[in-house]
Amino acid sequence: MSRLSVRRAALATTAAVTAVAVWGAVMPAQALALVAPDSAARSDRVTDPTSARVQLDPMADPAPGVGLSVAVSAVPATSTELDAAEAERDRLVERRSVATAALAASGAELLTVDRDRASLRAVLERRDGQILKADATGQQLREDLRAVAVEWFITGFDATKVLDPTLSSEERDQLSRGRVLATSAAEDTIADERYASSRLESLREDRERLDRQRVELDQRSTDLMDRGAELGAELDTLGRTLDRTESRIAEARMTATIDGTDMSTGALDAYWRAARTLAVTDPRCRVTWWALAGIGRTESRHGTYRGASVGRDGRVTPPIYGPDLDGSNTFAIVPDSDGGQLDGTSATDRAVGPMQFLPGTWAAMGRDGTGDGVDDPQNLYDAALSAGAYLCRSGPDLLDESRLRAAYLTYNRSQEYVEVVLGHARNYEATVPLPSS
């Protein structure tokens, strides 16, 4: 089944997902997300290489930024851009198939034509030899006729010679016999010369016919080679165009919407990879992709808050920032902890990125989910892995709902927050055809 057909497959009816603004913008101060960690959390910042760059099957899954993981690629998703790009890809593939078949047919015909040309050249060489031989034979026969005529002139095989009274009876008999033999020889030579001339003319006509065929075959060979060059150039162009189209598809897949949800495939890929990485680095945790998706939906609508989008590399543009935590609008005051390096303001702190980390929390929990050597809170791959690591600090077995609720509560100290996040998470679990781990 084609990718387009898979995407068209309808999923079961799903519950509507309520629209929730970035949580930090609507919750009171006492429910503020991710308060600055304590000193123990700061010392817990992981620097060992297993914290981020783990891939369970690097042969199966391309690196983040290169392509979606195999499992996520199989999840039905759609978008106008993706549909258009895949339709263009299908059209180009069909054109390439037609051009490839035409090139193969042209090549096969060229081989046949070249074999015919080689055979014809051999026939022409034989015909040229036959013409030379027939021409030489005709020339020799004409020489023989001239010899007979000279002999007649010299010996006088004239019919009146036998009437010469001075000749004896024996001499007249010799003249008669000689004239008969000479006449017979002349008649045979004339017949042979006529046959040789006819044969030579026939050979020359056939040579001209074969030469016309040679010209036609030479022209056909040239035409086929030109056609092959044209088809080769067309295939090169199609190949480059297909490469660009595949890049368009890869980009479009990142923002395509998972059928029955409000989540992009790029966001799902970030949550899926984060959960699989943590299954290796912290197998007791058992945090799931859908548990992370619940947070991502609540905090930033999976990196799309206020028109932001997630790029192929996971980078969110424009960057997502929460409100200034300066005590206004019932928010708590959170003093600046990073000199504005992450949140762009040195007055106070504010949450950053699609998973809404405070700069101080990111300093302790930030992870590199892409393997590029940088932990970036505005990169959904990094942020999802960091959020998972943060939840795992609450204890093992987050598949247990009570433990997951407790972990969510450390992410934002509000029971209302926990209920909203868990509601989104369970909805994704039921809707998206991916296993928990």
C-alpha positions in Angstrom: 0.0 0.0 0.0 1.4 3.4 -0.9 2.2 6.0 1.7 -0.7 8.2 0.3 -3.1 5.3 0.7 -1.9 4.6 4.3 -2.5 8.2 5.2 -6.0 8.0 3.8 -6.9 5.1 6.1 -9.4 6.3 8.6 -8.8 5.9 12.2 -11.4 5.3 14.9 -13.5 8.3 16.0 -11.5 10.3 18.6 -12.5 12.6 21.3 -12.2 16.3 20.6 -9.0 17.9 22.0 -9.8 21.1 23.9 -7.7 24.2 23.0 -5.6 25.3 25.9 -3.2 28.3 25.9 0.3 28.0 27.1 -0.2 26.9 30.7 2.1 29.5 32.2 0.1 32.3 30.7 -3.2 31.2 32.3 -2.3 29.6 35.7 -1.9 31.5 38.9 1.4 31.9 40.6 0.9 28.9 42.9 0.6 26.6 39.9 3.6 28.1 38.0 5.4 25.5 35.8 8.8 24.3 36.7 10.0 26.3 39.7 13.8 26.6 39.9 15.3 23.3 41.0 17.1 22.8 44.3 20.8 22.3 44.7 20.4 18.5 44.5 18.7 18.9 41.1 21.5 21.1 39.9 24.1 18.5 40.8 22.0 16.0 38.9 22.9 17.5 35.6 23.9 14.6 33.4 27.1 14.9 31.4 27.6 11.2 30.4 27.2 10.4 26.7 24.3 8.0 27.3 22.1 10.8 28.4 21.2 11.9 24.9 22.8 10.2 21.9 21.3 6.8 22.2 19.6 5.2 19.2 18.2 1.8 19.6 18.5 0.9 16.0 20.7 3.4 14.0 20.4 1.2 10.9 16.6 1.5 11.0 16.0 5.1 12.1 17.7 8.1 10.5 19.2 10.7 12.9 16.9 13.5 14.0 16.9 16.2 11.4 17.6 13.7 8.7 14.3 11.9 8.7 11.5 10.6 10.8 11.9 7.3 12.8 10.5 4.3 11.0 7.6 3.8 13.5 6.5 7.4 13.2 6.8 7.4 9.4 4.2 4.6 9.3 1.6 6.6 11.3 -1.1 8.0 9.0 -0.7 11.8 8.7 -1.8 14.4 6.2 -1.4 18.0 5.1 -2.1 20.0 2.0 1.7 20.5 1.4 2.4 16.8 2.0 -0.4 15.7 -0.3 0.8 18.0 -3.0 4.5 17.0 -2.6 3.7 13.3 -2.6 1.4 13.7 -5.7 4.3 15.5 -7.4 6.7 12.7 -6.4 4.3 10.1 -7.8 4.0 12.0 -11.1 7.8 12.3 -11.3 8.3 8.6 -10.5 5.8 7.7 -13.3 7.7 10.0 -15.7 11.0 8.4 -14.6 9.5 4.9 -15.2 8.4 5.9 -18.7 11.7 7.5 -19.5 13.6 4.5 -18.1 11.5 2.1 -20.2 12.0 4.3 -23.3 15.8 4.4 -22.7 15.9 0.6 -22.3 13.9 0.1 -25.5 16.1 2.6 -27.3 19.2 0.9 -26.1 17.9 -2.5 -27.2 17.0 -1.2 -30.6 20.4 0.5 -30.9 22.1 -2.9 -30.3 19.9 -4.5 -33.0 20.7 -1.7 -35.4 24.4 -1.9 -34.7 24.4 -5.6 -35.3 22.5 -5.1 -38.6 25.1 -2.4 -39.5 28.0 -4.8 -38.8 26.3 -7.6 -40.8 25.6 -5.1 -43.7 29.2 -4.0 -43.7 30.3 -7.6 -44.1 27.8 -8.1 -47.0 29.1 -4.9 -48.6 32.7 -6.0 -48.3 31.7 -9.3 -50.0 29.7 -7.5 -52.7 32.7 -5.2 -53.4 34.9 -8.2 -53.8 32.3 -9.8 -56.2 32.1 -6.6 -58.2 35.9 -6.5 -58.6 36.0 -10.1 -59.6 33.1 -9.7 -62.1 34.6 -6.6 -63.6 38.0 -8.4 -63.9 36.2 -11.3 -65.6 34.4 -9.0 -68.1 37.7 -7.3 -68.9 39.4 -10.6 -69.5 36.5 -11.8 -71.8 36.8 -8.6 -73.8 40.5 -9.2 -74.1 39.7 -12.7 -75.4 37.3 -11.3 -78.0 39.9 -8.9 -79.2 42.4 -11.9 -79.4 39.9 -13.8 -81.6 39.3 -10.9 -83.8 43.1 -10.4 -84.3 43.5 -14.1 -85.0 40.7 -13.9 -87.6 42.4 -10.9 -89.2 45.8 -12.6 -89.3 44.8 -16.1 -90.3 42.0 -15.0 -92.6 39.2 -17.2 -91.5 37.1 -15.4 -94.0 34.5 -17.6 -95.8 35.8 -16.5 -99.2 39.3 -17.7 -98.5 38.3 -21.4 -99.1 37.5 -20.4 -102.7 41.1 -19.5 -103.4 42.2 -21.8 -106.4 45.7 -21.7 -105.3 44.9 -23.5 -102.1 45.0 -27.3 -101.9 42.1 -29.3 -100.8 43.8 -30.0 -97.5 44.5 -26.3 -96.9 40.9 -25.4 -97.7 39.7 -28.0 -95.1 42.0 -26.6 -92.5 40.7 -23.1 -93.1 37.1 -24.3 -92.8 37.8 -26.1 -89.6 39.7 -23.1 -88.2 36.8 -20.8 -89.1 34.3 -23.1 -87.4 36.3 -23.3 -84.3 37.1 -19.6 -84.2 33.4 -18.8 -84.7 32.4 -21.1 -81.9 35.0 -19.7 -79.6 33.9 -16.1 -80.4 30.3 -16.9 -79.8 31.1 -18.6 -76.5 33.2 -15.6 -75.4 30.6 -13.1 -76.4 28.0 -15.0 -74.4 30.3 -15.2 -71.4 31.1 -11.5 -71.7 27.4 -10.6 -71.9 26.7 -12.7 -68.8 29.6 -11.1 -67.0 28.3 -7.6 -67.9 24.8 -8.5 -66.7 26.2 -10.0 -63.6 28.3 -6.9 -62.9 25.3 -4.6 -63.4 23.2 -6.7 -61.1 26.0 -6.7 -58.4 26.4 -2.9 -58.7 22.6 -2.3 -58.4 22.5 -4.6 -55.4 25.6 -2.7 -54.0 23.7 0.6 -54.4 20.6 -0.9 -52.6 22.8 -2.2 -49.7 24.5 1.2 -49.5 21.1 2.9 -49.2 20.3 0.5 -46.4 23.7 1.4 -44.7 22.9 5.1 -44.9 19.5 4.5 -43.3 20.9 2.3 -40.6 23.7 4.8 -39.9 21.0 7.5 -39.6 18.9 5.3 -37.3 21.9 4.6 -35.1 22.6 8.3 -34.8 19.0 9.1 -34.1 18.9 6.4 -31.4 22.1 7.6 -29.8 20.7 11.2 -29.8 17.5 9.8 -28.3 19.4 8.0 -25.6 21.3 11.1 -24.7 18.0 13.1 -24.5 16.5 10.4 -22.3 19.6 10.2 -20.1 19.5 14.0 -19.6 15.8 13.8 -18.8 16.5 11.1 -16.2 19.2 13.2 -14.7 16.9 16.1 -14.4 14.1 13.9 -13.0 16.5 12.5 -10.5 17.5 16.0 -9.3 13.9 17.1 -9.2 12.9 14.0 -7.3 15.6 14.7 -4.7 14.2 18.2 -4.2 10.7 16.8 -4.0 11.8 14.2 -1.4 13.2 17.0 0.6 9.9 18.8 0.3 8.1 15.7 1.5 10.5 15.3 4.4 9.8 18.9 5.4 6.1 18.5 4.9 6.0 15.3 6.9 7.4 17.1 9.9 4.4 19.5 10.0 1.8 17.0 8.7 -0.9 16.4 11.2 -1.3 12.9 12.6 -4.8 11.7 11.6 -7.4 12.2 14.3 -5.1 14.5 16.4 -3.8 18.1 16.5 -0.1 16.8 16.7 2.4 17.0 13.9 4.6 14.0 12.9 7.7 16.0 13.9 6.4 16.5 17.4 5.4 12.8 17.6 8.9 11.8 16.4 10.5 13.9 19.2 8.3 12.3 21.9 8.8 8.8 20.5 12.6 9.1 20.2 12.8 10.6 23.7 10.8 7.7 25.2 13.0 5.1 23.4 16.2 6.8 24.5 15.1 6.9 28.1 14.1 3.2 27.8 17.8 2.6 27.4 19.3 5.2 29.7 16.7 4.8 32.5 14.7 1.6 31.8 13.1 1.6 35.3 11.4 4.9 34.5 9.1 3.6 31.7 8.0 7.0 30.6 5.9 6.9 27.4 5.8 9.1 24.3 2.2 9.9 25.0 3.0 11.1 28.5 5.4 13.5 27.0 2.9 14.5 24.2 0.4 15.5 26.9 2.9 18.0 28.3 3.9 19.2 24.8 0.2 19.8 23.9 -0.5 21.7 27.1 2.7 23.8 27.2 3.0 24.9 23.5 0.6 23.0 21.3 3.6 20.9 20.3 5.8 23.8 19.4 3.2 25.8 17.4 2.2 28.4 20.0 1.6 31.9 18.5 2.4 30.7 15.0 5.7 28.9 15.8 6.6 25.8 13.8 8.9 22.9 14.3 11.6 22.5 11.6 13.0 19.3 10.3 15.8 19.5 12.8 13.4 20.0 15.7 14.2 23.7 16.0 11.1 25.8 16.9 10.8 29.1 15.1 10.2 31.7 16.1 11.4 30.9 19.6 8.7 30.3 22.3 8.8 32.3 25.5 6.4 32.3 28.4 5.4 35.6 30.2 7.9 37.5 32.3 7.8 36.1 35.9 7.9 39.6 37.5 5.0 39.3 39.9 2.5 40.8 37.5 -0.8 39.1 36.5 -0.7 36.9 39.6 2.6 35.3 38.5 5.3 34.7 41.0 8.6 36.6 40.9 11.4 34.4 39.6 14.8 36.2 39.6 17.0 36.0 36.6 19.3 33.0 36.6 21.0 33.1 33.2 21.6 36.8 32.4 19.0 36.5 29.6 21.1 33.9 27.7 18.1 31.5 27.2 15.1 33.6 27.8 16.2 36.9 26.3 15.6 39.0 29.4 17.9 39.7 32.3 15.3 41.3 34.5 13.6 38.1 35.6 13.3 34.5 34.3 10.6 33.2 32.0 9.9 29.7 30.7 11.4 28.9 27.3 10.8 26.5 24.4 8.1 24.0 23.5 8.2 22.3 26.9 8.5 25.5 28.8 11.6 25.1 31.0 12.8 27.8 33.3 16.5 28.6 32.5 17.6 27.4 35.9 15.8 24.1 35.4 17.2 23.7 31.9 20.7 24.3 33.3 20.2 21.1 35.4 18.1 19.0 33.1 18.9 20.1 29.6 19.6 17.1 27.3 20.9 16.9 23.7 18.2 14.8 21.9 19.6 15.4 18.4 23.2 14.4 18.9 24.6 17.7 17.6 26.5 18.4 20.8 24.1 21.2 21.9 21.2 21.0 24.4 18.7 23.6 23.2 15.4 24.3 24.9 14.0 25.7 21.7 14.6 22.3 20.0 11.7 19.9 20.5 14.0 16.8 20.3 16.2 18.3 23.1 13.2 19.6 25.1 11.2 16.3 24.9 14.2 14.3 26.1 14.8 16.8 28.9 11.1 16.7 29.9 11.3 12.9 30.0 14.4 13.0 32.1 12.8 15.5 34.5 9.7 13.2 34.9 11.9 10.2 35.6 13.4 11.9 38.6 10.1 11.3 40.3 10.7 7.5 40.5 10.3 4.4 38.5 7.4 2.9 36.5 5.6 5.9 35.1 3.2 3.6 33.3 1.4 3.5 36.6 -1.1 6.3 36.5 -0.6 7.3 40.1 3.1 7.6 39.6 2.6 9.5 36.4 0.3 12.0 38.1 2.9 12.5 40.8 5.6 13.1 38.1 3.3 15.6 36.3 2.7 17.4 39.6 6.5 18.1 39.9 6.4 19.6 36.4 3.7 22.0 37.5 2.3 22.1 41.0 -1.3 22.1 40.1 -3.8 19.3 40.2 -5.8 21.1 37.4 -2.6 21.1 35.3 -2.2 17.3 36.0 -5.8 16.6 34.9 -5.4 18.6 31.6 -2.1 17.0 30.7 -3.2 13.5 31.5 -6.4 14.0 29.5 -4.4 15.0 26.4 -1.9 12.1 27.0 -4.6 9.4 27.3 -6.3 10.8 24.2 -3.1 10.4 22.2 -2.5 7.0 23.6 -5.9 5.9 22.4 -5.8 7.7 19.0 -2.2 7.3 17.7 -1.3 3.8 16.5 2.0 3.6 18.3 2.9 1.3 21.2 3.8 2.8 24.5 7.4 1.8 24.1 
